[in-house]
Amino acid sequence: MTAAIISGKQVSEEIRIGIAQEVAELAKRGVKPGLAVILVGEDPGSQVYVRNKEKSCISLGFHSEVHKLDESTTQEELLALVAQLNGRDDIDGILVQLPLPKHIEEKAVIDAISVEKDVDGFHPVNVGNLVIGADSLLPCTPAGVIELIKRTGTGMAGKHAVVIGRSNIVGKPVSLLLQRENATVTMCHSRTANMQEISRQADILVVAIGRANFIDASYVKPGAVVIDVGMNRLDNGKLAGDVDYDSAKEVAGYITPVPGGVGPMTITMLMSNTLIAAKRRHGLE
């Protein structure tokens, strides 16, 4: 059996069609969703992400701003810019590209973003609402993971989902979202003693550990849905996920490729969050 490929690119394009239609309807009411992205320093990966976000905004009819700051920017200067953006009526979403330079405390910056404009879903209030199941802006990558699983037609209720990786950005929030879908969730991490045994029990396997090709077919239950969140640059310059795609696809029922799987969904869910924030701010949701 060879797994069916879950194309994040295709699903992303389908979602963006709906977003563009909603943006066009909002325009008739004089509303234009606005996203401000702040980039501090010259990290090459961050620069690529920011360019892609800007392109997405423009293509969907959003107002887009990119604030590029020097590596030497102080925490106080960055917080002042965030405060300014919090107060602007034409900005619905604020995203500070991580990682930040070492002299800036990430938590202080994230905490300073208005909860209503926190389109990354990282503010403690949004995280708290996620934990208790209340309405909130959801972190983009985990929300994209759930959307990809849904698009396979796989019902999550009652299924055993295993999440490998416990980061605040992916592992923890995706486990909470899976629980919202009534899956039974097990989390594995670097200290898990019997990871392979647990992983092989998973009807749904989400991998986000940052180790290239670490999860091979021996970790995969036949017919499982495998979502690879990993994005690793190999010595030869190619990208690889955390899952050994070639071996895992011979066992899984569905699998995401890298690139072209979860990656495209992250920016699309960011656009969706910005649209939601705009509608809420104008009382149109």
VOBA-1610 file (N, C-alpha, C; in pm, whole numbers, padded with zeros to 5 digits, always signed):
BEGIN
Met+00085-00121+00000Met+00000+00000+00000Met+00088+00125+00000Thr+00058+00217-00090Thr+00127+00345-00093Thr+00030+00453-00048Ala+00073+00537+00042Ala-00015+00637+00101Ala-00062+00740-00001Ala-00182+00791+00021Ala-00231+00905-00055Ala-00161+01030-00003Ile-00117+01115-00094Ile-00045+01237-00056Ile-00145+01347-00020Ile-00123+01409+00097Ile-00204+01524+00137Ile-00132+01649+00089Ser-00186+01714-00012Ser-00120+01830-00070Ser-00160+01957+00005Gly-00069+02005+00088Gly-00095+02130+00158Gly-00109+02246+00061Lys-00038+02238-00048Lys-00047+02344-00148Lys-00188+02352-00206Gln-00246+02237-00239Gln-00380+02234-00297Gln-00485+02280-00195Val-00476+02228-00073Val-00573+02267+00030Val-00561+02416+00059Ser-00438+02465+00064Ser-00414+02607+00089Ser-00479+02693-00019Glu-00464+02652-00143Glu-00523+02729-00253Glu-00675+02730-00244Glu-00733+02618-00203Glu-00879+02612-00189Glu-00927+02706-00080Ile-00855+02709+00031Ile-00893+02798+00141Ile-00877+02944+00100Arg-00771+02973+00026Arg-00746+03112-00014Arg-00853+03165-00109Ile-00912+03077-00188Ile-01022+03121-00274Ile-01136+03175-00187Gly-01167+03103-00079Gly-01271+03149+00012Gly-01234+03278+00082Ile-01108+03291+00122Ile-01062+03413+00188Ile-01076+03533+00094Ala-01032+03515-00032Ala-01039+03624-00130Ala-01183+03668-00153Gln-01275+03573-00155Gln-01417+03608-00172Gln-01468+03690-00054Glu-01428+03650+00067Glu-01471+03726+00185Glu-01410+03865+00187Val-01285+03876+00146Val-01219+04006+00141Val-01291+04098+00042Ala-01333+04042-00071Ala-01407+04121-00170Ala-01540+04171-00113Glu-01606+04086-00034Glu-01733+04128+00027Glu-01709+04237+00132Leu-01600+04222+00209Leu-01569+04325+00309Leu-01537+04458+00243Ala-01473+04452+00127Ala-01436+04576+00056Ala-01560+04658+00021Lys-01670+04590-00005Lys-01796+04660-00037Lys-01846+04739+00083Arg-01801+04699+00203Arg-01840+04769+00326Arg-01731+04864+00372Gly-01629+04880+00291Gly-01521+04971+00325Gly-01421+04916+00423Val-01416+04783+00433Val-01325+04718+00528Val-01216+04644+00450Lys-01090+04668+00489Lys-00978+04599+00427Lys-00889+04541+00537Pro-00882+04408+00550Pro-00798+04350+00654Pro-00653+04397+00641Gly-00591+04427+00754Gly-00453+04477+00752Gly-00363+04395+00842Leu-00247+04357+00788Leu-00149+04279+00863Leu-00017+04353+00865Ala+00039+04369+00985Ala+00171+04429+01002Ala+00267+04322+01051Val+00377+04305+00981Val+00481+04209+01019Val+00606+04286+01057Ile+00665+04248+01169Ile+00787+04312+01217Ile+00901+04212+01207Leu+01008+04253+01139Leu+01127+04169+01124Leu+01247+04243+01184Val+01309+04181+01283Val+01426+04240+01347Val+01550+04160+01306Gly+01644+04227+01242Gly+01767+04159+01203Gly+01763+04103+01062Glu+01863+04020+01030Glu+01883+03974+00892Glu+01879+03822+00878Asp+01807+03754+00967Asp+01799+03608+00958Asp+01744+03568+00821Pro+01819+03488+00742Pro+01777+03456+00605Pro+01642+03383+00599Gly+01622+03286+00688Gly+01497+03213+00689Gly+01379+03303+00719Ser+01398+03391+00816Ser+01291+03485+00853Ser+01257+03578+00737Gln+01361+03622+00664Gln+01337+03711+00551Gln+01251+03643+00444Val+01276+03514+00421Val+01196+03439+00323Val+01052+03430+00370Tyr+01032+03395+00497Tyr+00897+03384+00550Tyr+00822+03516+00538Val+00889+03624+00572Val+00823+03755+00570Val+00785+03793+00426Arg+00874+03767+00331Arg+00841+03796+00190Arg+00719+03716+00145Asn+00711+03591+00185Asn+00597+03507+00147Asn+00468+03557+00209Lys+00476+03604+00332Lys+00357+03659+00398Lys+00310+03785+00328Glu+00406+03870+00289Glu+00371+03993+00219Glu+00306+03964+00085Lys+00361+03867+00011Lys+00302+03828-00118Lys+00160+03776-00100Ser+00139+03696+00004Ser+00006+03641+00030Ser-00094+03751+00060Cys-00053+03848+00141Cys-00141+03961+00173Cys-00184+04035+00047Ile-00088+04066-00035Ile-00115+04143-00157Ile-00208+04065-00250Ser-00181+03935-00266Ser-00261+03854-00358Ser-00405+03840-00312Leu-00428+03848-00181Leu-00564+03832-00127Leu-00636+03965-00106Gly-00570+04075-00134Gly-00635+04204-00120Gly-00625+04264+00019Phe-00532+04217+00101Phe-00510+04273+00234Phe-00423+04399+00224His-00434+04482+00327His-00334+04587+00348His-00215+04522+00417Ser-00094+04543+00365Ser+00024+04476+00417Ser+00132+04577+00450Glu+00194+04558+00568Glu+00308+04640+00607Glu+00417+04549+00661Val+00540+04575+00621Val+00655+04505+00678Val+00748+04609+00740His+00772+04594+00867His+00860+04686+00940His+00992+04613+00963Lys+01096+04653+00890Lys+01227+04590+00902Lys+01314+04675+00993Leu+01358+04613+01102Leu+01437+04684+01202Leu+01578+04626+01209Asp+01672+04710+01244Asp+01811+04665+01257Asp+01827+04565+01372Glu+01930+04482+01359Glu+01963+04385+01463Glu+01986+04455+01597Ser+02032+04578+01592Ser+02065+04653+01714Ser+01943+04718+01780Thr+01827+04703+01721Thr+01705+04762+01778Thr+01688+04717+01922Thr+01657+04810+02012Thr+01640+04774+02152Thr+01500+04717+02177Gln+01486+04650+02288Gln+01356+04596+02325Gln+01255+04709+02343Glu+01298+04818+02401Glu+01208+04932+02422Glu+01158+04988+02290Glu+01247+04998+02191Glu+01206+05048+02059Glu+01107+04954+01992Leu+01131+04824+02005Leu+01039+04726+01946Leu+00902+04732+02015Leu+00902+04742+02146Leu+00776+04750+02220Leu+00699+04877+02186Ala+00771+04984+02159Ala+00706+05110+02120Ala+00637+05094+01985Leu+00701+05023+01891Leu+00639+04999+01761Leu+00515+04912+01776Val+00524+04809+01858Val+00407+04722+01881Val+00291+04804+01939Ala+00321+04890+02034Ala+00216+04974+02095Ala+00152+05065+01991Gln+00233+05119+01902Gln+00181+05205+01796Gln+00086+05127+01705Leu+00127+05005+01667Leu+00044+04922+01579Leu-00083+04876+01649Asn-00073+04851+01780Asn-00192+04814+01857Asn-00301+04921+01845Gly-00258+05047+01837Gly-00354+05157+01837Gly-00405+05198+01701Arg-00354+05137+01596Arg-00394+05178+01461Arg-00520+05105+01412Asp-00611+05182+01354Asp-00738+05125+01307Asp-00724+05047+01176Asp-00616+05070+01103Asp-00602+05001+00974Asp-00522+04871+00987Ile-00484+04835+01109Ile-00408+04712+01132Ile-00492+04618+01218Asp-00523+04501+01162Asp-00603+04402+01234Asp-00517+04292+01295Gly-00400+04267+01236Gly-00312+04162+01284Gly-00169+04211+01295Ile-00102+04169+01402Ile+00039+04203+01423Ile+00117+04073+01441Leu+00224+04058+01365Leu+00309+03940+01377Leu+00454+03985+01392Val+00517+03943+01499Val+00660+03968+01517Val+00733+03840+01480Gln+00814+03846+01375Gln+00882+03727+01325Gln+00986+03678+01425Leu+00974+03552+01460Leu+01070+03488+01551Leu+01169+03405+01469Pro+01291+03385+01517Pro+01343+03429+01647Pro+01385+03575+01646Leu+01389+03633+01766Leu+01437+03768+01784Leu+01583+03765+01828Pro+01656+03877+01811Pro+01793+03882+01863Pro+01797+03850+02012Lys+01908+03799+02060Lys+01916+03747+02196Lys+01893+03853+02303His+01917+03979+02269His+01901+04083+02372His+01755+04125+02390Ile+01664+04068+02311Ile+01522+04101+02321Ile+01447+03979+02377Glu+01366+04001+02478Glu+01290+03893+02540Glu+01163+03866+02459Glu+01155+03749+02400Glu+01040+03715+02316Glu+00908+03727+02391Lys+00905+03677+02513Lys+00779+03678+02589Lys+00727+03819+02612Ala+00818+03911+02641Ala+00776+04050+02665Ala+00711+04109+02540Val+00766+04075+02425Val+00713+04127+02298Val+00579+04063+02266Ile+00569+03933+02280Ile+00443+03863+02253Ile+00333+03912+02346Asp+00368+03929+02474Asp+00270+03977+02571Asp+00219+04116+02538Ala+00301+04196+02469Ala+00265+04336+02440Ala+00166+04347+02324Ile+00157+04244+02240Ile+00065+04250+02127Ile-00078+04240+02177Ser-00165+04324+02125Ser-00306+04318+02161Ser-00362+04178+02134Val-00437+04125+02229Val-00493+03990+02214Val-00575+03980+02086Glu-00650+04085+02056Glu-00736+04084+01938Glu-00657+04088+01808Lys-00531+04133+01815Lys-00447+04142+01694Lys-00337+04036+01691Asp-00343+03942+01784Asp-00242+03837+01795Asp-00272+03724+01696Val-00243+03748+01569Val-00280+03651+01465Val-00187+03530+01461Asp-00081+03531+01539Asp+00003+03411+01556Asp-00054+03317+01661Gly-00144+03368+01745Gly-00205+03286+01850Gly-00112+03253+01964Phe-00012+03338+01989Phe+00089+03310+02090Phe+00067+03385+02222His-00022+03486+02223His-00044+03563+02344His-00097+03471+02454Pro-00053+03490+02581Pro-00099+03403+02689Pro-00251+03392+02701Val-00322+03499+02670Val-00469+03492+02678Val-00524+03400+02570Asn-00471+03412+02448Asn-00517+03321+02342Asn-00478+03177+02372Val-00358+03159+02427Val-00314+03023+02465Val-00405+02967+02574Gly-00438+03051+02673Gly-00527+03008+02781Gly-00664+02970+02729Asn-00717+03049+02637Asn-00847+03018+02578Asn-00842+02888+02499Leu-00730+02863+02433Leu-00713+02737+02363Leu-00718+02620+02461Val-00651+02635+02575Val-00645+02527+02674Val-00784+02493+02728Ile-00865+02595+02756Ile-00997+02569+02815Ile-01105+02549+02710Gly-01068+02559+02582Gly-01164+02534+02476Gly-01251+02653+02441Ala-01211+02772+02487Ala-01286+02894+02454Ala-01243+02947+02318Asp-01323+03038+02266Asp-01295+03094+02135Asp-01167+03178+02140Ser-01082+03163+02040Ser-00958+03239+02035Ser-00900+03231+01894Leu-00803+03319+01867Leu-00725+03306+01745Leu-00627+03190+01765Leu-00629+03094+01674Leu-00552+02971+01692Leu-00413+02984+01631Pro-00312+02922+01692Pro-00178+02923+01632Pro-00184+02859+01492Cys-00111+02921+01400Cys-00133+02893+01258Cys-00095+02752+01214Thr+00024+02707+01252Thr+00067+02575+01207Thr-00023+02465+01264Pro-00052+02462+01394Pro-00143+02360+01446Pro-00282+02364+01381Ala-00334+02485+01357Ala-00464+02495+01292Ala-00457+02438+01150Gly-00344+02461+01082Gly-00325+02404+00949Gly-00319+02253+00951Val-00255+02198+01054Val-00246+02052+01069Val-00387+01991+01079Ile-00470+02049+01164Ile-00606+01998+01182Ile-00685+02006+01052Glu-00668+02115+00979Glu-00738+02131+00852Glu-00696+02024+00753Leu-00567+01992+00748Leu-00519+01888+00656Leu-00577+01752+00692Ile-00584+01722+00821Ile-00643+01593+00862Ile-00790+01588+00820Lys-00861+01697+00842Lys-01003+01700+00804Lys-01022+01676+00655Arg-00932+01731+00574Arg-00947+01721+00429Arg-00927+01578+00378Thr-00869+01490+00461Thr-00858+01349+00420Thr-00990+01276+00438Gly-01083+01341+00509Gly-01210+01274+00540Gly-01201+01186+00663Thr-01088+01191+00731Thr-01067+01110+00851Thr-01138+01173+00970Gly-01231+01101+01030Gly-01293+01148+01153Gly-01196+01130+01268Met-01176+01235+01347Met-01080+01229+01457Met-01139+01177+01586Ala-01271+01186+01600Ala-01336+01144+01723Ala-01309+00996+01751Gly-01259+00969+01871Gly-01234+00831+01912Gly-01105+00772+01860Lys-01035+00844+01772Lys-00909+00793+01717Lys-00794+00820+01815His-00691+00738+01806His-00572+00760+01887His-00474+00844+01807Ala-00449+00965+01854Ala-00354+01055+01791Ala-00227+01061+01875Val-00113+01047+01811Val+00016+01059+01879Val+00088+01180+01822Val+00131+01269+01912Val+00207+01388+01873Val+00350+01369+01922Ile+00445+01375+01831Ile+00586+01361+01868Ile+00649+01500+01865Gly+00681+01551+01983Gly+00731+01688+01998Gly+00638+01766+02087Arg+00693+01842+02181Arg+00609+01912+02279Arg+00637+02063+02283Ser+00672+02121+02170Ser+00702+02265+02166Ser+00575+02346+02191Asn+00596+02470+02236Asn+00483+02561+02256Asn+00421+02605+02124Ile+00499+02600+02017Ile+00452+02649+01887Ile+00369+02544+01814Val+00406+02417+01825Val+00335+02312+01750Val+00283+02201+01841Gly+00372+02130+01909Gly+00334+02008+01979Gly+00221+02026+02079Lys+00237+02119+02171Lys+00135+02139+02274Lys+00001+02186+02215Pro+00002+02292+02132Pro-00127+02337+02080Pro-00196+02236+01987Val-00119+02163+01906Val-00186+02067+01817Val-00247+01955+01898Ser-00187+01919+02012Ser-00246+01815+02097Ser-00380+01863+02154Leu-00387+01992+02189Leu-00512+02047+02241Leu-00620+02053+02133Leu-00580+02088+02012Leu-00677+02094+01902Leu-00727+01954+01865Leu-00641+01856+01872Leu-00684+01718+01848Leu-00784+01673+01955Gln-00761+01714+02078Gln-00857+01682+02184Gln-00991+01750+02160Arg-00988+01871+02105Arg-01114+01939+02070Arg-01194+01858+01970Glu-01122+01784+01885Glu-01189+01700+01784Glu-01222+01562+01842Asn-01206+01549+01973Asn-01240+01426+02046Asn-01151+01308+02015Ala-01027+01337+01975Ala-00927+01231+01963Ala-00869+01203+02101Thr-00818+01082+02119Thr-00742+01047+02238Thr-00595+01072+02206Val-00531+01159+02283Val-00399+01209+02244Val-00289+01161+02339Thr-00181+01111+02280Thr-00059+01078+02354Thr+00053+01167+02300Met+00130+01227+02390Met+00243+01310+02349Met+00373+01238+02378Cys+00461+01234+02279Cys+00595+01179+02294Cys+00697+01291+02278His+00814+01270+02337His+00918+01372+02331His+01054+01307+02354Ser+01156+01387+02372Ser+01292+01334+02378Ser+01315+01239+02496Arg+01233+01247+02598Arg+01249+01161+02716Arg+01156+01039+02713Thr+01078+01025+02609Thr+00987+00911+02600Thr+01067+00783+02577Ala+01045+00686+02662Ala+01128+00564+02660Ala+01089+00468+02547Asn+00961+00458+02518Asn+00914+00359+02420Asn+00840+00427+02305Met+00904+00527+02248Met+00839+00609+02145Met+00793+00527+02026Gln+00875+00436+01979Gln+00839+00359+01860Gln+00712+00276+01886Glu+00704+00215+02002Glu+00588+00134+02036Glu+00461+00220+02042Ile+00473+00335+02106Ile+00357+00425+02117Ile+00317+00478+01979Ser+00417+00518+01902Ser+00391+00575+01770Ser+00315+00478+01680Arg+00348+00350+01691Arg+00284+00249+01607Arg+00137+00224+01644Gln+00093+00283+01753Gln-00048+00272+01792Gln-00134+00383+01732Ala-00069+00479+01669Ala-00138+00602+01627Ala-00220+00582+01500Asp-00348+00620+01509Asp-00430+00633+01389Asp-00393+00762+01316Ile-00354+00862+01397Ile-00310+00991+01344Ile-00176+01022+01409Leu-00073+01044+01329Leu+00062+01069+01380Leu+00108+01205+01333Val+00133+01296+01429Val+00182+01430+01398Val+00324+01441+01450Val+00419+01473+01362Val+00560+01472+01399Val+00619+01612+01387Ala+00674+01661+01497Ala+00733+01796+01499Ala+00849+01796+01599Ile+00961+01733+01561Ile+01073+01720+01653Ile+01201+01786+01603Gly+01204+01828+01475Gly+01321+01897+01423Gly+01440+01807+01398Arg+01417+01680+01366Arg+01525+01587+01334Arg+01496+01521+01199Ala+01577+01549+01102Ala+01551+01508+00965Ala+01537+01356+00953Asn+01427+01314+00889Asn+01403+01173+00853Asn+01409+01079+00973Phe+01376+01128+01091Phe+01390+01048+01213Phe+01285+00937+01223Ile+01163+00967+01181Ile+01052+00871+01194Ile+01039+00792+01064Asp+01075+00665+01069Asp+01064+00582+00949Asp+00942+00490+00959Ala+00931+00397+00866Ala+00813+00311+00857Ala+00790+00229+00984Ser+00896+00201+01058Ser+00882+00119+01178Ser+00804+00190+01289Tyr+00783+00321+01274Tyr+00706+00398+01372Tyr+00560+00415+01330Val+00524+00367+01213Val+00395+00401+01153Val+00301+00281+01153Lys+00183+00302+01204Lys+00077+00201+01199Lys+00022+00192+01057Pro+00003+00073+01002Pro-00052+00061+00867Pro-00184+00137+00853Gly-00191+00224+00751Gly-00312+00302+00725Gly-00323+00432+00800Ala-00223+00466+00883Ala-00230+00587+00964Ala-00222+00714+00879Val-00277+00822+00934Val-00259+00955+00876Val-00132+01014+00937Val-00034+01047+00853Val+00094+01098+00901Val+00112+01243+00856Ile+00124+01331+00954Ile+00143+01474+00928Ile+00283+01512+00972Asp+00366+01554+00878Asp+00506+01587+00903Asp+00522+01739+00909Val+00546+01791+01029Val+00560+01935+01047Val+00705+01980+01029Gly+00797+01884+01026Gly+00939+01917+01021Gly+00982+01986+00893Met+01083+02071+00907Met+01143+02140+00792Met+01292+02153+00820Asn+01371+02062+00764Asn+01514+02056+00793Asn+01594+02072+00663Arg+01701+02149+00671Arg+01788+02168+00554Arg+01903+02068+00563Leu+01912+01979+00463Leu+02017+01878+00462Leu+02149+01937+00411Asp+02256+01861+00427Asp+02388+01908+00383Asp+02393+01934+00233Asn+02309+01863+00157Asn+02307+01882+00012Asn+02217+01999-00030Gly+02161+02069+00069Gly+02078+02185+00040Gly+01931+02156+00026Lys+01895+02028+00019Lys+01754+01992+00002Lys+01681+01999+00136Leu+01547+02014+00126Leu+01464+02015+00245Leu+01415+01874+00276Ala+01407+01844+00404Ala+01354+01714+00447Ala+01270+01735+00571Gly+01169+01651+00587Gly+01086+01657+00706Gly+01144+01576+00819Asp+01067+01562+00924Asp+01107+01477+01036Asp+01075+01330+01009Val+00992+01307+00908Val+00952+01171+00870Val+01032+01127+00748Asp+01080+01004+00753Asp+01145+00944+00636Asp+01036+00909+00535Tyr+01011+01006+00448Tyr+00895+01000+00359Tyr+00891+00872+00275Asp+01003+00836+00216Asp+01005+00723+00123Asp+00965+00592+00189Ser+01008+00571+00314Ser+00969+00447+00381Ser+00829+00456+00441Ala+00797+00571+00501Ala+00668+00585+00569Ala+00550+00579+00473Lys+00568+00630+00352Lys+00455+00632+00258Lys+00414+00493+00212Glu+00500+00393+00233Glu+00465+00256+00197Glu+00379+00189+00302Val+00364+00255+00418Val+00285+00198+00527Val+00162+00283+00559Ala+00179+00415+00555Ala+00071+00507+00593Ala-00045+00501+00496Gly-00161+00551+00544Gly-00276+00566+00456Gly-00275+00701+00387Tyr-00235+00804+00462Tyr-00220+00940+00411Tyr-00092+00997+00467Ile-00025+01084+00389Ile+00099+01144+00436Ile+00121+01279+00370Thr+00180+01372+00447Thr+00214+01503+00390Thr+00358+01501+00341Pro+00385+01561+00226Pro+00522+01572+00177Pro+00592+01693+00239Val+00723+01696+00226Val+00804+01813+00263Val+00903+01838+00150Pro+00895+01955+00085Pro+00799+02065+00108Pro+00663+02036+00044Gly+00569+02128+00064Gly+00439+02117-00001Gly+00330+02057+00085Gly+00359+02034+00214Gly+00259+01976+00303Gly+00207+02080+00401Val+00261+02077+00522Val+00215+02169+00626Val+00258+02312+00598Gly+00375+02330+00537Gly+00429+02463+00515Gly+00333+02564+00453Pro+00272+02533+00338Pro+00180+02630+00277Pro+00061+02664+00365Met+00023+02570+00452Met-00094+02593+00537Met-00068+02698+00644Thr+00055+02710+00690Thr+00085+02802+00799Thr+00053+02946+00759Ile+00099+02988+00643Ile+00073+03125+00599Ile-00075+03143+00567Thr-00138+03041+00510Thr-00280+03051+00478Thr-00363+03068+00605Met-00330+02997+00712Met-00404+03012+00837Met-00375+03147+00901Leu-00256+03203+00877Leu-00227+03338+00922Leu-00320+03438+00851Met-00338+03418+00722Met-00430+03505+00647Met-00573+03489+00699Ser-00611+03367+00729Ser-00744+03340+00784Ser-00764+03409+00918Asn-00662+03402+01005Asn-00670+03469+01135Asn-00683+03620+01120Thr-00610+03676+01025Thr-00618+03821+01002Thr-00757+03861+00954Leu-00814+03779+00868Leu-00951+03804+00821Leu-01049+03796+00937Ile-01036+03694+01021Ile-01124+03680+01138Ile-01111+03802+01229Ala-00987+03844+01254Ala-00964+03960+01341Ala-01029+04086+01285Ala-01020+04102+01153Ala-01081+04220+01089Ala-01234+04217+01103Lys-01292+04102+01080Lys-01438+04091+01091Lys-01484+04115+01234Arg-01409+04063+01330Arg-01448+04083+01470Arg-01437+04229+01510Arg-01332+04293+01464Arg-01310+04433+01503Arg-01420+04523+01449His-01476+04484+01334His-01583+04564+01273His-01722+04508+01303Gly-01729+04408+01390Gly-01858+04351+01426Gly-01928+04281+01313Leu-01852+04218+01224Leu-01910+04156+01104Leu-01906+04004+01108Glu-01864+03947+01220Glu-01857+03801+01227Glu-01989+03742+01277
//
